[in-house]
């Protein structure tokens, strides 16, 4: 459990993508998994009118929550505190880890058991705890598998979707003491359960994520299927929940539509197995539950997205993963190629705010802009439009006033800017355009056969032998 996870720089995105594309087996596995998830989602929404209505409602709730976010966060803190939950604010991942570490050191914690939490992946929680001599072990089966393998999740809902049963069988046989190689799926699940069952009782702290935080009641809602979330939030004496500041909603009545959209869009279930609602630590007359409950509210670039009216829609996300399941790019290269905590279309628009556009701008260009992601997004995030905005930001000139994000202009080069300036000059002046098109059509034989990435999988671009105006002129001749 002490393997080091290697986080991949985004600048190597193309190389990692090419590696996956050259692996027919991995491509076949991902394609099969995505087809399966798409079919399950379609089966959950047979009535298109109901789907449209539910999406409109879900999007309205998320927009309303974000429009009132500062007020709702204050209300949430007030009611959580009244319920006995201690609220902590963190601007950066390091601050969030420091808060959790301070809690752990105060109670002399040696072991932390974790429910599924993508925000904990975002902040590198496991490695921060390991550096302090505290064991943090994943209890979600998919997360446990990738942790055992020293990897990161490749999907936000199904972390180990890139693994075959043969991969997992080999991993368990090598890493779990006393386990023999078996490809029986039920047996593999039982092996994982047996290992993790003891960890719940041994853990000093349980850590979880939060799917929704209700401001009016001070309630933390967790959606899960395995029961590990319920175990890690009730068995250990300390419960730490961590979430992004955007997960708050105003009322409990806002939860059912979002829950319905989340479970049906994510895994193709009408409802998940467990829906947990936590409103405080164990009371004196209660037999189970933690003595302390803490909530860490994380910013990590979310306020940058919130400050821009167009980019604010990014924060509507309820982390269902449907955009990944339907994305033709993600389906071919998988999650690890992106090199970020959140892969796929949603990761391409979330990551620039967390890591800076200077390190993540290639992801904005890793899209066909086909619109499949926005068509299936349960809360109607206009992902293609935001991707175009990020592309423009990446190429923006600092002098133009269009560079508003951290890392804006990172993809801009002197040569590229000069070429586009010349192109704009020619195409905005009719005489120059006529002259340039004449030279291109007459000099078509000089067109290069190698045209960078274009000719890797396409034939070279060659100007037509005659311009449109020439063809029209010939047509008028008798």
N, C-alpha and C positions, 0 to 999 in steps of 0.2 A: 504493500500500500504506500510505499515511499517513492514510487516512480515519478520522475519529473515530467510534467506536461510541457510540450514545446508549443508555444504560441507563434503563429506564422505571420510574418510581416505581409501587409497587403500588397506591397510592391512586387511580390513574387506570385501574385494571383494568377497570372497567365500561365506560368510554368506549372503550378499545381493543377490548374484546370486541364492543361494539355496532358498531364500524367494520367488523370482520371479518364479523359477521352480516349486514351490509348489502351485502356483496360476494358475489353469487351465484357468480362465477367461482372465487374463493378457497375458498368453502365446498365447491363441487363437487370441486375439486382435492384438498382434504384428505379429503373423504369417500371419494373413489376410492382414495387412498393407504392410508387406514386399512382399507378393505374388502380391499384386496390383501394387506396385512400380516396381517390376521386369517386370511385363507384359507391363507396360507403356513404360519402357525403351526399351524392345525388339521391340515394335511397332515402335519406332523411328529409329531403325537401321535394317531395313529389308535387306539391302544390306551389306553383310559381308565384301565385298571387300572395299566398301566405308568406313565402320567403321574402318577396319584395316588401311587404308590409312590416315584417319583423326586422329586416335590415334597416328600413327607414327609422323604426322605433329605436333600434340599438344605436344607430348613428346619432340620432337626436339626443339620446341620453348621454352619450360620450361627449358630444359637442357642448351640451349644457353643463356637464361636469367640468369641462376644461374652461369654459367661459367664466365659471365661478370658482376656479381652482384655488386662488389665494384664500378666499373666505371659507371654502370647504375644508382646506387643510387646517385652518385655525379651529374650526368647529370639531374636526376629527380629533385633534390633539386634546381639546378641552374634554370631550366625552370619553376618550380613551383614558385620560388621566383620572377622570371621575370614576371610571370602572376599575381602576387599579393597575392599568397598563402604563408602563413608563415609556415615554416617547423620546427618541433621539433623532437629531437632524444631522445629515452628512452631506457635504457638498461634493466630495471626491471619494473614489474607491478607498484610498488610504485612510481617510477619516472614518469611513464605515467599518473598515477592518480594525482600526484602533478602538472604536467604541465596543465592538464585539469582544476584542481581546481584553479590554479593561474589565468587562463583565465576567469573562472566563477566569481571569487572574484573581479577581475579588473573591470568587467562590472556590479557588484552587481546582478548577476543572482540568481534567486530563483527557477526556474524550467527549466529542460532539457527534451526535447522530443527526443526519440531515434529511429532511424531506426534499422533494424536487423544488429547486429555486434557481431560475435563470439569472436573477440579480446576483446571487452568490457567485455564479460563474463569471458574471460581468466584472466583479470586483476582485476575483482571484482569491476568494475566501479560504479555500482549502490550503493553498500554499502559504498564505499569511499565518494561518494557525499552525501549520507544520513547522514553519520557521521559528515559532515560539514554543515548540515542543508539545503541541496539543494535536491529538489525532482527530481528524474530521472525516467521517466515513459516510458515503452516500447510501441511502436506504431505498431509493427508487431503483428498481431492477435495472433499467436501462442506464441510469447514471452510475450504478455500482459496476456495471460491466465496463463502461468507458474509463472509470477511475482505476479499475483493476488493470486495464490495458495501458494506462498512462496516456490516455487521449482526452480530447474534449468532445462534447456532444456535437453530432452532425445535424441535428434537428431539434427544434425547441420543444416539441411534444414527445417525440420518440428518439431519445438521444443516441441509441445504439442501432438505428435503422440501417447503418452501413455494414453491420456485422451479420454474417450468415450463422446458422446454427453450428456449422463446423468450426467457424472462428471461435464461437463462445465455448464450445466443447473443449477445444484445445487450450483456450485461456484458463478455464476452470481447472483442467487437469494439471496445468503448469503452475498456477498461482494459489489454488486453494488446497491446503494440506489434506491428505487422505482421500482425495477425489480421483476416481478413475475416469478415463475418457468415455463419454457417452454422448450420442447425438439425439437422445430422446428429450424432446422439448420439456415435457412435464418433469422429467428427472432433473433437468438443468434448473428449472424454476425452483424445485424443492431444495436443491443444493444452495441456491442463493438465499432462500428463505431461512434455511437452517443456520447459515452463517450470520445473517442479519438479526435473527430473533434474539440472540444473546446480546447483540450490540445495544439494543433498546434498553435493556435492563442495566447494562454497564455504564451507559452514557450519563454524564453530569449535566449536559445541556442538549436540548433539541433545537434545531434551526429549521425554519420553514420559509417559504415565500408567501406571497399574498396575491390572490387573484383579484379580489375587490375589497376595498376598505370603505365601510359605510359611516358617513360623517354624523348623521343624526343619532345613531345609537352607539357609536364607538365599537363597531364590530368588524373583525377580520374574517374574511371568507376564503376558504381553501377548497379547490376542486381537485379530486384525485380518484384513482381507481384501485389502488393496491392496499389501502389502509395504513401505509407507512406514514402518511402525513398525520393521521390521527394518533398514531403511536408516538411519533417524535414530538408532538405538541402536548401530550398528556403524561407520558411515563417519566421523562427526565424532570428534575426539580426546577430547572430553568428553561423557559421557552423564549427564544429570540426569533422574531419575524423580521424579514427585511424586504422592502419593496421600493419601487420607484414612486415618486411623488404624484405621478399621473393616475395611479390606480384608484383614487378616491371617487366615490359617487355620493350623492346627497342622501338618498333614502333607500330603505330596504326594498321598497316596491320597484326600484330600478334594477334590482338584481335578477329576478326571474327571466326577463327578456335577454339579458346579456348571458346568463347561464345557459339558456336554451341555444343561443347562437354559438357559444363557445364549445359546448359538448358536441353538438351536431356538426359543426364545421371542423373541429379538431380531429376527432376519432370516429365520427359517424355513429355516435351513440345518441339515443334520445335523451338520456341522462347519464351522468357518471355514477360510479358505484358509491362514492362518498361525496358529500358536500358539508364541509365543516364550518361552523360559525363560532368564533372565539371572541368573547366579550370581557374577559378578565381572568386573573389567576384563580386557583382553587380557593374556595371559601371555607371557613372553619367547619361547617357541617357537611362538606363534600369529601368523598373518599378518594377521588383521583384528580389529576390535574397538577400543573406546576405551581410552585410557591411564588414564582415571579414570571411575569410576561413583559417582554421588551419589544418595542417596534422601532426599527431603524428606517427612516424615510430618506431615500437617496436622490440627490439631484443628478450629478454626473452628466452634465450637458443638457439635461431636459429643459432647463429654463432658457437655454439658447433657442431651442426649437419653439418653446412656448412664446417667446418674445416676438416671433415672426408669424403673422396671421396665416400665411400660406403654409408654412412648415409646421404649424401647430397641429395640423391634422395627423401628423406622424404619431402624436401622443394618444390618439384614439384607440390604438392597437390593444386588443385583449389577448394577444399571444396565442392564437389558435393554430397558427401554422398553415392555414389553408392556402395562402399565397405561395408558399414553398411547394406544396403538393401539386399545384397547377402551373408552376413556372417551368417553361421549356428549358431554361438555362440551368436552374437548380436540379431538375430531373436528370440532367446529363453529367453534371460535374459534382453533385453532392455538396454537403455543408462544409467540409473541411477545406475545400478549395478557397473559400472566402477568407479564411484566416481570422474571423471575428466571432464573438460570442453569439451574435444573432446573424445567421446566414440568410440567403435568399432575398427576395424583394424587400421584405420589411427590414432586414439587416442592412440592406444597401441605403436605406433612408434614415435609419436610426443611428447607425455606427458613426457617421460623420459628426454628429453632435457629441458623442461620447469620446471619440478618439481624435477628432479633428479631420477636416476635409483633406488636409495635406497628406494624410496617411491612408485615407480610405476612398479617394475619388475614383480609382479604377472600378470600384463596385457599381458606381452610378452608370458606367458605360457597359456593364455586363448585363444588358437587358435588350430584348428585341422590341420593347415598348408595345407588345402585342395587346396588353390590357387584360390578360387573363387574371392577373392578381387582383385588380380592382373589381373585376366582375364577380369574384367569389368572396372578396373581403366582407365579413359579416357586418362591419361598421362603416363600410363605404369610404375607406381611405383612398384618395386619388393618387395611388402610388406612381403611375407613369408620369403624371404632371410634376410630382415632386422630384422624380428622377431627372427630368428635363431641367428643372430649376437647379438641381445640384450640379448637373453638367455645365450649365451656364456659369454657376458660381466658381467651378473649378477652373474655367477659362477666363474669368473676369479680370479686368485690369483694376489695380488698386486706385488708379487715378479717375476711373469712370464713375465711382460712387456706387457701382453695382456689387462690389465685394462686401458682403455683410457677415459672413460666417467665419469662424476660426479656421484658417487654412485656405481661405478663398484665393483663387488665382494660382494654386499649386500646379495645375496642369498647363498653365500658360507658358509658352516658349517664345523667344524672340523670332525664330524662324516661322513658327506657326502663326503668330500674330501678324507678321509681315505678309505672309501668303494670303491670309484672309482679308487684310487691308487692301492688298492689290486686287483681289477678287472682287471685293465690294466696289472698288473704284471703277473697275472695268464694267461690271454688270449694272452699274447705276448710270452709265454714260453710253448712250445708244451708239454713237460713232465708234467708240472703242470696242463695244461688244460686237458690232458687225465685223470689225477688223480682226478681232481675236478669233471669232468663230470661223472666219475665212481661212486664217492660218492653220487652225486646228484640223479642219476638214481636208485641206490640201496637204498638210504634213502628217497625216494619220500614220504613215509608214514609219515614222520616227517614234511612235508610242512605245514606251518600255514594256518588255514582256514580264519583268518582275515589278510588282506594284505593292510591295510590303505585305501586310496581313491579308489584303484583298485577294491576291493570287494564290494564297495558301490552299484555298478550296474553291476558287472561282477562276474563270477565264479572264484575261486582261481586258481592261476597258480601252476601247479604241473608238475615236470619233467617227461618226458616219461619213461616208464619202461625199455626201451632199447635205448642206444645211436645209432646214425646213423651208426657209425663204427661197432657196434655190429650187426645191421640189415644186413649190407653189408657182414659181415663175415658169418652170418647164410645163406645168399643167396648162397654163394659159396660152402656150404657144399652139398654133394650128397644126 
